[in-house]
């Protein structure tokens, strides 16, 4: 599983979130909504302390991660995080892996 964050999304996160030292941006599955691969669930994000990560990506001193408790939600997919200028928020794309 890989996690990618576009420069545009990185700019949005830096502008919108306060992430203290020792914390990062966590992506997880949350009830309600829909993704291209999950009905009834959407991607949530929060500022949390990484504890049992299964994937991490550090860009410009900002850590992005997925915790092992959310492996079920991302299993078999890479997560690409982009920025939707029309909605002024992150967008998420699940890319199927062959692993």
GILINQUI-V383366 format. One record per helix or strand. SS is the DSSP state (~ for helix, > for strand). FROM is the first residue (numbers start at 1). LEN is the number of residues. If there is no record, write none. Layout:
[[SS/FROM/LEN] [SS/FROM/LEN]]
//
This chain:
[[>/3/3] [~/7/10] [>/24/11] [>/39/10] [>/53/7] [>/62/6] [~/68/7] [>/77/8] [>/89/8]]
//
